[in-house]
Amino acid sequence: MKNLTMLFLTFLAYPLSAQTLTINNGSAGANWTLSAPSSTITAAGKNYEHIETTGLAHTLLKVNAALVWSVSIQQSGTSNWDPALKIYVRRTGEGTGGAVLTGNTNYLQLTTTAQALVGGLLGLGFSRDDIPIQYKIEGLSVLLPVKTYTTTILFTVSGL
């Protein structure tokens, strides 16, 4: 049985002390663990190719900042990660609050280079809470060596 675990860490950039990013993984917990049971392979010589997704709101973001802000995302800590495994992330909703959101809701394939996930424009006293984030993984296969694969997803908030 293969296990895939994604660890979620928070990196906070503080150009202004009033700027924060809070990540809440809700009832799903901080880790997303997938198992590929042998019962899913139904025929000899048939490869197990499957796409797995989390719930629509696996991670909830809360952003407080002074004015204009953005949250970027990247894959980090991939020392035992197989390059055949591809992780995607997307924002699935608006969340709540007075801040105006920017960015689309299409899946982004994560790489070790930071990519913009979501941005916003805040007025004094406005925030954006519970911005829902979903993950998807592709490349699961019986051809992958049997072991536990882990990776870290790094969120960075920046702005004025």
N, C-alpha and C positions, 0 to 999 in steps of 0.2 A: 504494500500500500504506500502510495506517495502522499506526502503532506506538504502543503504549500502554506506558508504563513507570511502575512504582511504585517510589519510592525509600523505603527503610526507614531511619529515623533513631531514635536512642535519646535520650530525655530522662530523666535520672535525678533524682528528687526525694530529698533526703537529710534528712528530719527527724531521723534518727539515723544516725550514721556507719556502723553495721553493716548498713544496708539497701541492697541492690543489686538491679538487674535486668540480666540479661545476655540479649541477643538473638542467636541463631545461626540464620542462614539456610541452614545445611547445604550440601549439594551443589548446591542450586538457585541459590546466589549471592544477593547482596543485592537484586538487581533482578528483577522479573518482567516480561518483555517479550513482548507478543503481536503477532502479525502476522496480518492478514486477507488471505490471498492471493486473487487474482482468480478462481482455480479454484473457490472456494466459492460464487460467484454463478453459478447454473446457468441462469437464464432472464431474458430482458430484462424490465425493470420489476419484478423481484422484489427485495425488500429483503433484505439480509443481516442477520438478527437472530439473535444467538447469545449464549449464556452461557458464559463461560470460568471454570474453577476451577483452582487450583493443586493440588498434591499435598496429602494430609491433614496433612503435617508440614512445610510450606514454611518455617515459622519455628518455632524452638524457644525457649521462654522458660525462664530459670532465675531463681528469686527466693530471696534470702536477706534475712531481716528479723528483727527482735527478737520481735514478737508478732503483732498483727493487721495485714494489709496488703491492698492492692488494686492492680490494674493497670487503668488506663483507657486508652482508645484513641480517636483522632480523626483526621480527615483535615485536613491542613495544607498550606500551600504550593500552592494550587490555581489559580495565576494563569493557566495555559493549559489548564485542565481544562474540558471541556464538561459542563454540568449534566445532559445526557442520560445520562452515564456514572455508574453507581451501583456503589460498591464495598461489599462485605459481608465480614465477618470472623467466624470462630467458633473456639472451642476444640474440638478433636476428640478429646481424651483427657485422662488424668489426669497423665501424666508419671510421674516416680519421686521418692521421698523421703518423709520422715515428716510433712510439713506436710499439714494437712487443707484441701482445696480447696472453694471456694464458687463459685456462678455456674453458669449453664446452658451447653449446647453448641449453642444455636440461633444462626443467623446474625444479626448486628447490621449494619444499614446505617450506614456511616460518614458522619458529618457533621463540621462544624467545631466541634461541641460535644463535649466529652469524655463518654464513656460507659463504664460499668464492664464490663470484659471478664472478669476472673477475680479472685478474692480468696482469702485463705487465713488460716489460723491456724497460727502456728509456735510451737514451744517452743524453748528455747535449744538451739542446735546442729542444729536441723532446717531443711531447705530443701526446695524443690520444683524438680526439674530436668526439662528436656526436655518442658515442657508444649507439646503440638503445636497449631499455629495454621494454619488454612486460609483462603484468600481466594477471593472470587468477584466477577466483574464482569459487569454487565448493561448494556444500552443500546448495544452495538456495532451500528452500522448504516451502510449505504452513504450515508445522509443526513448523516452527520457530515463536516465539512470534512476534507480530507486534510492531516494534519500529525501531528507527534509530540505526544502528550498525556502529561504527567507529573504526578504528585502525590506527596506525602509522607504517610506514616502515622506518627503520633506516639504512642509508648507512654509512659505516666507511671506510676511506682510511688509509692505513698504508704502511710503507715501509722504505727504506733506502734513 
